């Protein structure tokens, strides 16, 4: 336990909210509805940002100084978050650190705050990130519906090697922990050239528990992290909306980690190919009794291909959208609601439109 000085956090409504959906780039959101976008709270040590929708709160905290030890920094940040968050309603955590060598000490602190049925978690070391950055996804009115916590060796899925669950399910959305290439019945990491195949098997095994599979028709998100030596050939996954990012170090010195979000098969899904001008894309629609229709439109195209901003405007005239994500400067400079996606290992341009 640490004696933690309580700091005063000044609330300030932002004209522009800055947050990071990925650890490799800054993302800017200009709020369209001030009731849904809240506040940034900062002091000399902790930076706290949050974004609220009707069902879920997205919260990001960064420890922005290096004078404390990583263990003390984590304790300071978690004690502050505990005053603001009901940890029983947290469904998923993303934890980014500067140095994976510090992770054991950081994890010892994290364990004190999540015991039974902890949220799923993704973790990696990112060069240049704040000493510690943690993101939480918090349900508005209830705990996760289902939690998969694997505690022993088995033939079907890796055991949890820390205070996390392999997946949590809430509102028909399944949030998986980051998966690496463990052999489930030995918990040994396979050789580098076999890690992508084994990691995909592990993702599919966890999804099978929820009666779904690792297939583009069942996913709303697919992120692949490679280590600093990874090549695209080692990382490529045949799912059209996959995002690729390079980390400094992954857990257990793995070469690949897959971070997936999926949809329960009992939710209605319509998968179709769509066109915007000369660019072809991919459409997911989810409908269930607990939330409104949720649409995601993914377009991936080469820099040499022509995408007209007028085509986007025309497409969106019929959409009630919440935000756009892109790494195309033409799109970013035109739409104030655009979230900047960083360049990945691939050099394709992306356009993602999320409609509620």
C-alpha positions in Angstrom: 0.0 0.0 0.0 1.2 3.5 -0.8 0.3 6.8 0.9 -1.1 8.7 -2.0 -1.5 12.5 -2.0 -5.0 13.4 -3.3 -4.8 15.9 -6.2 -7.4 18.4 -7.2 -8.6 17.9 -10.8 -10.0 20.9 -12.5 -12.9 20.2 -14.8 -12.7 21.9 -18.2 -15.2 21.4 -21.0 -13.2 21.0 -24.3 -14.0 22.4 -27.7 -11.9 19.6 -29.0 -11.4 16.3 -27.2 -8.1 14.6 -27.8 -7.9 10.9 -27.1 -6.1 7.8 -28.5 -7.9 4.8 -29.8 -4.6 3.3 -30.7 -1.2 3.7 -28.9 0.6 4.9 -32.0 -1.1 8.1 -32.9 -3.1 11.0 -31.6 -6.8 11.1 -32.5 -8.9 14.2 -32.5 -12.7 14.3 -32.0 -14.7 17.5 -32.2 -17.9 16.8 -30.2 -21.2 17.0 -32.1 -23.2 16.6 -28.9 -21.8 18.2 -25.8 -24.0 16.0 -23.6 -22.2 12.9 -24.8 -18.6 14.2 -24.6 -17.4 15.1 -21.2 -14.3 16.5 -19.6 -10.5 16.3 -19.6 -9.0 16.4 -16.1 -5.3 17.0 -15.8 -2.6 17.8 -13.2 1.1 17.4 -13.1 1.0 13.6 -12.8 -2.2 12.2 -14.3 -4.1 13.0 -17.4 -7.7 11.7 -17.5 -10.0 11.7 -20.5 -13.4 10.2 -21.1 -16.1 9.8 -23.7 -19.7 8.7 -22.9 -22.3 7.0 -25.0 -25.7 5.9 -23.8 -24.5 2.4 -22.7 -20.7 2.6 -22.4 -18.1 5.0 -20.9 -14.7 5.0 -22.5 -12.1 6.2 -20.0 -8.4 6.8 -20.6 -5.8 7.7 -17.9 -2.1 8.4 -18.5 0.6 8.8 -15.9 2.7 11.6 -17.4 5.8 11.9 -15.2 8.7 9.5 -14.6 9.9 10.4 -11.1 7.8 7.7 -9.4 8.6 4.0 -9.8 6.2 2.2 -12.2 4.6 0.4 -9.2 3.9 3.7 -7.3 2.7 5.3 -10.5 0.2 2.5 -11.1 -1.0 2.7 -7.5 -1.5 6.4 -7.8 -3.5 6.1 -11.0 -5.7 3.1 -9.9 -6.6 4.8 -6.5 -7.7 7.8 -8.4 -9.7 5.8 -10.9 -11.4 3.8 -8.1 -12.9 7.0 -6.8 -14.6 7.6 -10.2 -15.3 4.1 -11.6 -17.2 1.0 -10.3 -14.7 -1.6 -11.3 -17.4 -4.3 -11.3 -18.8 -2.7 -14.4 -15.5 -2.6 -16.3 -15.8 -5.0 -19.2 -12.4 -4.5 -20.9 -9.0 -2.9 -20.2 -6.1 -1.9 -22.5 -2.8 -1.4 -20.6 0.2 0.2 -22.3 3.6 0.6 -20.6 6.9 2.0 -21.7 9.0 -1.1 -20.7 7.7 -4.6 -20.4 10.4 -5.3 -17.8 8.3 -3.2 -15.4 5.1 -5.1 -16.1 5.4 -7.6 -13.1 5.5 -4.7 -10.6 2.6 -2.9 -12.4 0.6 -6.1 -12.6 1.0 -6.7 -8.8 -0.7 -3.4 -8.2 -3.4 -4.1 -10.8 -4.2 -7.4 -9.2 -5.3 -5.6 -6.0 -8.1 -3.8 -7.8 -9.5 -6.7 -9.9 -10.0 -10.1 -8.2 -13.0 -12.3 -9.1 -14.2 -12.1 -12.7 -11.8 -9.4 -13.9 -12.3 -7.7 -17.3 -10.6 -8.9 -20.4 -7.3 -7.1 -21.0 -4.8 -6.2 -23.8 -1.2 -5.3 -22.9 1.9 -4.3 -24.7 4.9 -2.0 -24.4 4.8 1.1 -26.7 7.9 3.2 -27.3 7.2 6.9 -26.5 4.0 6.3 -24.6 3.5 7.8 -21.2 5.0 5.8 -18.3 1.6 4.0 -18.0 -1.6 4.4 -20.0 -4.7 2.5 -19.2 -8.1 2.5 -21.0 -11.3 1.1 -19.6 -14.7 0.3 -21.1 -17.4 0.6 -18.5 -21.0 -0.5 -18.8 -23.5 2.2 -17.8 -26.0 0.1 -15.8 -24.9 -3.4 -15.2 -22.0 -5.9 -14.9 -20.9 -8.0 -17.9 -23.4 -10.6 -18.9 -20.8 -13.4 -19.2 -17.2 -13.7 -18.3 -14.8 -16.4 -19.5 -11.9 -16.9 -17.0 -9.7 -20.0 -17.9 -7.7 -21.0 -14.8 -6.1 -24.3 -15.7 -4.3 -26.0 -18.5 -6.6 -27.5 -21.2 -6.6 -28.6 -24.8 -9.0 -25.9 -26.0 -7.9 -22.4 -24.9 -4.9 -20.8 -23.1 -5.2 -20.2 -19.3 -5.2 -16.6 -18.1 -1.6 -15.7 -17.0 -2.7 -12.7 -15.0 -5.7 -10.9 -13.4 -7.8 -10.8 -16.5 -10.5 -12.8 -18.3 -10.1 -14.3 -21.7 -13.4 -12.5 -22.8 -16.3 -10.6 -21.4 -19.8 -10.4 -23.0 -22.2 -7.5 -22.6 -25.0 -6.2 -24.8 -24.3 -8.9 -27.5 -20.7 -7.6 -27.9 -17.8 -9.8 -26.9 -14.5 -8.2 -25.9 -11.5 -10.5 -26.0 -8.2 -10.3 -24.1 -5.2 -9.9 -26.3 -4.2 -13.4 -27.6 -0.7 -14.6 -28.3 0.7 -17.9 -29.6 0.5 -20.1 -26.5 -0.1 -23.9 -26.8 -3.1 -24.2 -24.4 -2.1 -27.5 -22.7 1.5 -26.5 -22.0 1.3 -22.6 -22.1 4.6 -22.6 -24.1 5.0 -20.1 -26.9 5.4 -21.7 -30.3 8.2 -20.7 -32.6 8.0 -17.3 -34.3 7.1 -18.6 -37.7 4.1 -20.5 -36.1 2.8 -17.8 -33.9 0.3 -16.2 -36.2 -1.4 -19.5 -36.9 -1.5 -20.5 -33.2 -2.7 -17.1 -32.1 -5.6 -17.3 -34.6 -6.5 -20.7 -33.2 -6.6 -19.3 -29.7 -8.8 -16.4 -30.8 -11.2 -18.8 -32.5 -11.2 -21.1 -29.4 -12.3 -18.3 -27.1 -15.0 -17.2 -29.5 -16.3 -20.7 -29.8 -17.2 -20.6 -26.1 -19.6 -17.8 -27.1 -21.0 -19.8 -30.0 -19.3 -17.6 -32.6 -16.2 -17.8 -34.8 -13.2 -15.7 -35.9 -14.7 -14.6 -39.2 -15.3 -11.2 -40.7 -19.1 -11.7 -40.5 -18.9 -11.9 -36.7 -16.4 -9.2 -35.9 -16.8 -5.4 -35.3 -13.0 -4.9 -34.6 -9.8 -6.7 -35.4 -6.4 -5.2 -34.4 -3.1 -6.9 -34.9 0.0 -5.8 -32.9 3.4 -6.9 -34.1 6.7 -6.5 -32.3 9.5 -4.2 -33.5 10.9 -6.9 -35.8 7.6 -8.0 -37.4 7.0 -8.1 -41.1 3.6 -7.8 -42.8 4.0 -11.5 -44.0 4.1 -12.6 -40.3 1.1 -10.5 -39.3 -1.3 -10.6 -42.2 -4.9 -11.8 -41.3 -7.4 -12.3 -44.1 -10.1 -10.0 -42.6 -10.6 -6.9 -44.7 -10.9 -4.3 -41.9 -7.9 -5.4 -39.8 -5.7 -2.7 -38.4 -2.0 -3.3 -38.0 0.3 -1.6 -35.4 3.9 -2.0 -34.3 4.7 -2.3 -30.6 8.0 -2.3 -28.9 7.5 -5.5 -26.9 4.5 -7.9 -26.5 3.8 -10.2 -23.6 6.2 -13.1 -23.2 8.2 -11.7 -26.1 5.6 -12.8 -28.6 5.8 -11.6 -32.2 2.1 -11.1 -32.6 -0.9 -10.2 -30.5 -4.5 -10.1 -31.7 -7.1 -7.9 -30.2 -10.6 -8.7 -31.3 -14.2 -7.6 -30.7 -17.0 -9.8 -31.9 -20.8 -10.0 -32.1 -23.0 -12.7 -30.7 -24.5 -14.9 -33.4 -27.9 -14.4 -31.9 -27.7 -10.7 -32.9 -29.0 -10.0 -36.4 -26.1 -9.4 -38.8 -26.2 -8.3 -42.4 -22.9 -8.4 -44.3 -22.6 -6.8 -47.7 -20.2 -5.2 -50.0 -20.8 -1.5 -50.7 -19.4 1.1 -53.0 -18.5 4.8 -52.5 -17.5 6.3 -55.8 -14.9 3.9 -57.2 -14.0 2.5 -53.8 -15.5 -0.8 -52.5 -16.1 -1.4 -48.8 -17.6 -3.6 -46.2 -20.8 -3.1 -44.2 -21.7 -4.7 -40.8 -25.1 -4.1 -39.3 -26.2 -5.3 -35.8 -29.7 -5.2 -34.4 -30.9 -6.5 -31.1 -33.5 -5.7 -28.5 -31.2 -3.8 -26.1 -29.6 -1.2 -28.3 -30.4 0.6 -31.6 -29.1 -0.5 -34.9 -25.3 -0.2 -35.1 -23.6 0.1 -38.5 -19.9 0.1 -39.4 -18.7 0.9 -42.9 -15.1 0.0 -43.7 -13.2 1.1 -46.8 -9.6 0.3 -47.4 -7.9 1.6 -50.5 -4.5 2.5 -52.0 -3.2 6.0 -52.1 -3.2 5.8 -55.9 -7.0 5.2 -55.9 -9.3 8.2 -56.1 -11.8 8.9 -53.3 -13.8 12.1 -53.7 -14.8 14.0 -50.5 -18.0 14.7 -52.3 -18.6 11.0 -52.5 -18.3 10.7 -48.8 -20.6 13.7 -48.2 -23.2 12.1 -50.5 -22.9 8.8 -48.8 -23.3 10.3 -45.3 -26.3 12.4 -46.3 -28.4 9.3 -45.5 -26.5 8.3 -42.4 -27.1 9.3 -38.8 -23.4 8.8 -37.9 -21.4 9.3 -34.7 -17.9 9.6 -36.1 -15.5 8.9 -39.0 -12.1 7.3 -38.6 -9.5 7.7 -41.3 -5.8 8.2 -42.1 -6.5 10.0 -45.3 -5.5 13.7 -44.9 -8.2 14.8 -47.4 -10.9 13.2 -45.2 -9.3 14.5 -41.9 -9.1 18.0 -43.1 -12.7 18.1 -44.4 -14.7 16.5 -41.6 -14.5 18.0 -38.1 -15.9 14.8 -36.5 -13.1 12.7 -38.0 -10.8 10.6 -35.7 -7.3 10.4 -37.0 -6.1 6.8 -37.5 -2.3 6.4 -37.4 -0.3 4.9 -40.3 -0.1 1.1 -39.8 2.5 -1.3 -41.1 0.6 -1.3 -44.3 0.4 1.9 -46.3 -3.3 1.6 -47.3 -5.7 4.4 -46.6 -8.7 3.7 -44.4 -12.1 5.2 -44.1 -14.4 3.9 -41.3 -17.9 5.4 -40.8 -19.8 4.4 -37.6 -23.5 5.0 -37.6 -25.9 4.5 -34.7 
